[in-house]
Amino acid sequence: MSARRDGMSRRTAFAFGLGALLGLAFWSVATERVGAVRHVAEAADLIEANAYYAARVDWPAARREAYRAAVLDPSARGRAVGRLLIALNDGHSQYRTAEEARQLARRGRQNQVPEPRRVGAHGVVAIGGYSGFDRGIQREYATEGQRRIAAVARDGACGWVVDLRHNLGGNMWPMLGSLGPLLGDGVVGYFIDRRGVRVGWSVAGGAVKAGEDTLYTIATPERLAALPPVAVLTSGNTASSGEAVTIAFRARPDTRSFGAPTSGLSTANGSFPLADGALLLIARSLMADRSGTAYGSTVHPDQPVARGVDRRLDAPLAAALAWLDGHPACR
């Protein structure tokens, strides 16, 4: 009888323990699902409130679908947020995990400062993409970029070619700062949000600013004796912040663009951190040039020039140099 009671006691204890474990597991899964749904809801609120193309989305339906995806697989909540971004159909908004966001905040040293060169009577500088948000590193990059441009200018370069054909984008501010001597002081472009509010991009007195927000300041900015003529080269690979730089030269005096149309991502992403450290990059504005002309899609060159079959010949660069040779400032 005693042995039977002991057996029953052990089975009861086992069943109770198993029940407790199952209950704990259920609670853990439920908590994870609730956390995933809250994460998606937080992102949805930010996207709906800030995205330039938010009106394209059926928000009740989009939210239901994203919440459902988060509940089914809480570990893939980033993909659930991605569904909302895809619904915007802007081709530009992005989601970064907390770890990706941390890496992006620290990056910057890996970017190579452009090295200008002389080609005939002119300077040529190729500006590639820039990755990273550290403002101190941006300032160092722009300071050195300005110094190198000024050195080639002092060496006798008359006009300039700014080659953006391989600029896939990233952070526009160090690019603009490095080109300050060629852009000239003042407002060089704008963001225009869906309410029509304009925020200027300016490079003046060494300060690189978005509206009233100073991103960084170059202590001793370089200035050229006179603002030179500039030819800008673009291609289908010129994207996002590369297009911002393209637009910064639009409506500038003595400027002409050559090559192929850009990729069509001339919208501006705003950064929106989430509670867990993840980051939303939401296309919240159109880019506009210094005259106020808005873009938002492809930027077409003033003079289309095909690269040509013979890759040894750079037809867009040749066309740009020929235009500079004929410019009154360089005759």
C-alpha positions as CSV (number, residue, x, y, z in Angstrom):
1,M,0.0,0.0,0.0
2,S,2.8,2.3,0.9
3,A,4.7,1.6,-2.3
4,R,1.5,2.3,-4.3
5,R,1.1,5.7,-2.5
6,D,4.7,6.5,-3.2
7,G,4.2,5.8,-6.9
8,M,1.1,7.9,-7.0
9,S,2.9,10.7,-5.2
10,R,5.8,10.6,-7.7
11,R,3.3,10.6,-10.7
12,T,1.4,13.5,-9.1
13,A,4.7,15.4,-8.5
14,F,5.8,14.7,-12.1
15,A,2.4,15.9,-13.5
16,F,2.5,19.0,-11.4
17,G,6.1,19.8,-12.5
18,L,5.3,19.2,-16.1
19,G,2.2,21.4,-15.8
20,A,4.3,24.1,-14.3
21,L,6.9,23.9,-17.0
22,L,4.2,23.9,-19.7
23,G,2.5,26.9,-18.0
24,L,5.9,28.7,-17.9
25,A,6.6,27.9,-21.5
26,F,3.1,29.1,-22.5
27,W,3.7,32.3,-20.5
28,S,7.1,32.9,-22.1
29,V,5.6,32.4,-25.7
30,A,2.7,34.7,-24.9
31,T,5.0,37.4,-23.5
32,E,7.2,37.1,-26.6
33,R,4.2,37.5,-28.8
34,V,2.9,40.5,-26.9
35,G,6.4,42.1,-27.2
36,A,6.5,41.5,-30.9
37,V,3.1,43.0,-31.4
38,R,4.0,46.0,-29.4
39,H,7.2,46.4,-31.4
40,V,5.2,46.3,-34.7
41,A,2.6,48.8,-33.3
42,E,5.3,51.2,-32.2
43,A,6.8,51.1,-35.7
44,A,3.4,51.4,-37.4
45,D,2.6,54.5,-35.4
46,L,5.9,56.1,-36.5
47,I,5.5,55.1,-40.2
48,E,1.9,56.3,-40.4
49,A,2.7,59.6,-38.8
50,N,5.9,60.4,-40.7
51,A,6.1,58.6,-44.1
52,Y,5.7,60.9,-47.1
53,Y,3.6,58.2,-48.9
54,A,1.6,57.1,-45.8
55,A,-1.6,57.8,-47.7
56,R,-0.9,55.0,-50.1
57,V,-1.5,52.4,-47.3
58,D,-4.7,50.9,-46.0
59,W,-3.5,51.1,-42.4
60,P,-6.2,49.0,-40.7
61,A,-5.5,46.1,-43.1
62,A,-1.8,46.6,-43.1
63,R,-1.6,46.6,-39.3
64,R,-3.8,43.5,-39.0
65,E,-1.5,41.6,-41.4
66,A,1.7,42.8,-39.6
67,Y,0.3,41.9,-36.2
68,R,-0.7,38.5,-37.4
69,A,2.8,37.9,-38.8
70,A,4.4,39.0,-35.5
71,V,2.1,36.6,-33.5
72,L,2.9,33.7,-35.8
73,D,6.7,34.2,-35.6
74,P,7.7,36.7,-32.8
75,S,11.4,36.2,-33.7
76,A,10.8,37.7,-37.1
77,R,9.1,40.9,-36.0
78,G,11.5,42.9,-38.1
79,R,10.0,41.2,-41.2
80,A,6.6,42.1,-39.9
81,V,7.6,45.8,-39.8
82,G,9.1,45.3,-43.2
83,R,5.6,44.5,-44.5
84,L,4.5,48.0,-43.5
85,L,7.5,49.6,-45.2
86,I,6.9,47.6,-48.4
87,A,3.3,48.8,-48.4
88,L,4.6,52.4,-48.7
89,N,6.0,51.4,-52.1
90,D,8.7,54.2,-51.9
91,G,11.7,51.8,-52.5
92,H,13.7,53.7,-49.9
93,S,12.4,53.2,-46.3
94,Q,14.3,50.6,-44.2
95,Y,14.4,48.7,-40.9
96,R,17.6,48.1,-39.0
97,T,17.9,45.7,-36.0
98,A,19.3,47.0,-32.8
99,E,22.7,45.5,-33.6
100,E,22.7,47.0,-37.1
101,A,21.7,50.3,-35.6
102,R,24.6,50.2,-33.1
103,Q,27.1,49.4,-35.9
104,L,25.8,52.2,-38.1
105,A,26.2,54.7,-35.3
106,R,29.8,53.7,-34.8
107,R,30.8,53.5,-38.4
108,G,32.6,56.2,-40.4
109,R,36.3,55.4,-40.3
110,Q,36.0,53.0,-43.2
111,N,35.0,55.7,-45.6
112,Q,37.7,56.8,-48.0
113,V,38.1,60.6,-48.4
114,P,37.9,61.4,-52.2
115,E,41.2,62.2,-53.9
116,P,40.8,64.8,-56.6
117,R,43.0,64.8,-59.6
118,R,43.9,67.0,-62.5
119,V,42.7,66.1,-66.0
120,G,44.0,68.7,-68.4
121,A,43.1,72.2,-67.1
122,H,40.5,70.9,-64.7
123,G,40.0,69.1,-61.4
124,V,38.0,65.8,-61.2
125,V,36.7,64.4,-57.9
126,A,34.7,61.2,-57.6
127,I,32.4,61.1,-54.5
128,G,31.3,57.7,-53.4
129,G,28.8,56.7,-50.8
130,Y,29.3,57.3,-47.1
131,S,28.2,55.0,-44.3
132,G,28.0,56.0,-40.7
133,F,26.5,58.7,-38.4
134,D,29.3,59.7,-36.1
135,R,29.4,63.5,-36.4
136,G,33.1,63.9,-35.4
137,I,34.2,61.5,-38.1
138,Q,31.9,63.3,-40.6
139,R,33.7,66.5,-39.8
140,E,37.1,65.0,-40.2
141,Y,36.1,63.5,-43.6
142,A,34.7,66.8,-44.9
143,T,37.6,68.9,-43.6
144,E,40.1,66.7,-45.4
145,G,37.9,66.6,-48.5
146,Q,37.9,70.4,-48.6
147,R,41.6,70.6,-48.1
148,R,42.3,68.2,-51.0
149,I,40.0,70.1,-53.4
150,A,41.6,73.4,-52.4
151,A,45.1,72.0,-53.0
152,V,44.1,71.0,-56.6
153,A,42.5,74.3,-57.2
154,R,45.6,76.2,-56.1
155,D,47.5,74.0,-58.5
156,G,45.7,75.8,-61.3
157,A,42.5,73.7,-61.9
158,C,40.0,75.9,-63.7
159,G,36.7,74.0,-63.8
160,W,35.7,70.9,-61.9
161,V,34.0,67.6,-62.6
162,V,32.1,66.1,-59.7
163,D,31.6,62.4,-60.6
164,L,28.7,60.8,-58.7
165,R,28.2,57.8,-61.1
166,H,29.1,55.2,-58.4
167,N,27.6,57.0,-55.4
168,L,25.0,54.5,-54.0
169,G,24.1,56.9,-51.1
170,G,24.3,56.7,-47.4
171,N,24.9,59.8,-45.3
172,M,24.7,63.0,-47.5
173,W,26.1,65.5,-44.9
174,P,29.8,64.6,-45.1
175,M,29.6,64.5,-48.9
176,L,28.1,68.0,-49.0
177,G,30.6,69.3,-46.5
178,S,33.6,68.0,-48.4
179,L,32.3,69.8,-51.6
180,G,31.7,73.1,-49.8
181,P,34.3,75.0,-51.8
182,L,32.5,74.0,-55.1
183,L,29.0,74.3,-53.8
184,G,29.4,77.8,-52.5
185,D,28.1,79.2,-49.2
186,G,24.4,79.2,-48.5
187,V,21.4,77.0,-48.9
188,V,22.0,74.2,-51.5
189,G,18.8,72.3,-51.2
190,Y,15.7,71.4,-49.2
191,F,13.6,68.6,-47.7
192,I,9.9,69.1,-48.3
193,D,7.6,66.9,-46.2
194,R,4.1,65.8,-47.0
195,R,2.7,68.9,-45.2
196,G,4.8,71.2,-47.4
197,V,7.2,72.2,-44.7
198,R,10.7,73.0,-46.0
199,V,14.0,72.4,-44.2
200,G,17.1,73.8,-45.9
201,W,20.4,72.1,-46.4
202,S,23.2,74.7,-46.0
203,V,27.0,74.8,-46.1
204,A,28.1,78.2,-44.9
205,G,31.1,79.4,-42.9
206,G,32.2,75.8,-42.2
207,A,28.8,74.9,-40.7
208,V,26.9,72.1,-42.3
209,K,23.2,72.4,-41.3
210,A,19.8,70.8,-41.7
211,G,17.5,73.8,-41.0
212,E,18.7,75.1,-37.6
213,D,20.4,71.8,-36.6
214,T,24.2,72.1,-37.1
215,L,25.5,68.6,-38.0
216,Y,29.1,69.6,-37.6
217,T,31.4,72.6,-38.2
218,I,34.7,72.7,-40.1
219,A,37.0,74.9,-38.0
220,T,38.9,76.4,-41.0
221,P,36.8,76.0,-44.1
222,E,38.4,76.3,-47.5
223,R,37.3,79.0,-49.9
224,L,38.3,79.3,-53.6
225,A,39.2,82.7,-55.1
226,A,36.1,82.4,-57.4
227,L,33.3,79.9,-57.7
228,P,34.4,77.7,-60.6
229,P,32.2,76.1,-63.3
230,V,31.2,72.6,-62.4
231,A,30.2,69.6,-64.5
232,V,28.3,66.8,-62.6
233,L,28.3,63.2,-63.8
234,T,25.4,60.9,-62.9
235,S,24.3,57.3,-63.8
236,G,21.6,54.8,-62.9
237,N,23.8,53.9,-59.9
238,T,23.6,57.4,-58.4
239,A,21.1,56.9,-55.6
240,S,19.6,58.4,-52.5
241,S,22.3,60.7,-50.9
242,G,24.1,60.6,-54.2
243,E,21.0,62.1,-55.7
244,A,21.0,64.7,-52.9
245,V,24.5,65.8,-53.9
246,T,23.3,65.9,-57.6
247,I,20.4,68.1,-56.6
248,A,22.7,70.3,-54.5
249,F,24.4,71.4,-57.7
250,R,21.1,72.0,-59.6
251,A,20.2,75.6,-60.1
252,R,23.8,76.5,-59.2
253,P,25.3,79.1,-61.6
254,D,27.8,77.8,-64.2
255,T,26.8,74.2,-63.7
256,R,25.8,71.4,-66.1
257,S,25.1,67.7,-65.7
258,F,26.1,64.9,-68.0
259,G,25.5,61.1,-68.2
260,A,22.4,59.0,-67.5
261,P,19.4,59.5,-65.2
262,T,19.8,58.7,-61.6
263,S,18.2,55.7,-59.8
264,G,15.0,57.5,-58.6
265,L,15.4,57.6,-54.8
266,S,15.5,61.3,-54.3
267,T,13.5,61.1,-51.1
268,A,15.0,61.8,-47.7
269,N,15.0,59.2,-44.9
270,G,14.4,60.3,-41.3
271,S,15.9,58.2,-38.5
272,F,13.4,56.9,-35.9
273,P,14.8,54.7,-33.0
274,L,12.5,52.1,-31.5
275,A,12.3,51.2,-27.8
276,D,14.5,48.1,-28.2
277,G,17.2,49.9,-30.1
278,A,16.1,49.0,-33.6
279,L,16.0,51.8,-36.1
280,L,13.4,52.9,-38.7
281,L,14.7,54.9,-41.7
282,I,11.5,56.4,-43.1
283,A,11.2,58.3,-46.4
284,R,9.6,61.4,-45.0
285,S,10.5,64.1,-47.5
286,L,11.1,64.9,-51.1
287,M,14.4,66.4,-52.1
288,A,14.4,69.9,-53.7
289,D,17.1,72.0,-55.2
290,R,18.1,75.5,-54.1
291,S,15.5,77.1,-56.3
292,G,12.8,75.0,-54.6
293,T,12.1,72.6,-57.4
294,A,11.1,69.2,-55.9
295,Y,12.2,65.8,-57.2
296,G,11.3,62.6,-55.5
297,S,12.2,60.3,-58.4
298,T,14.7,60.2,-61.2
299,V,17.0,63.2,-61.7
300,H,17.7,63.7,-65.4
301,P,21.0,65.1,-66.7
302,D,21.1,68.4,-68.7
303,Q,23.0,66.5,-71.4
304,P,22.4,62.8,-71.7
305,V,25.6,60.9,-72.7
306,A,25.8,57.2,-73.1
307,R,28.8,55.4,-71.7
308,G,29.3,53.7,-75.1
309,V,30.4,50.2,-76.1
310,D,34.1,50.8,-75.7
311,R,34.7,50.8,-72.0
312,R,38.1,52.3,-72.5
313,L,36.5,55.6,-73.5
314,D,34.6,57.6,-70.9
315,A,32.2,59.5,-73.1
316,P,30.4,61.4,-70.2
317,L,33.7,62.6,-68.7
318,A,34.9,63.6,-72.2
319,A,31.7,65.6,-72.8
320,A,32.0,67.3,-69.4
321,L,35.6,68.3,-70.0
322,A,34.8,69.6,-73.4
323,W,32.1,71.8,-71.9
324,L,34.5,73.1,-69.2
325,D,37.1,73.8,-71.9
326,G,34.6,76.0,-73.7
327,H,33.4,77.8,-70.6
328,P,34.3,81.5,-70.6
329,A,36.0,81.2,-67.3
330,C,38.4,78.6,-68.7
331,R,39.2,79.8,-72.2
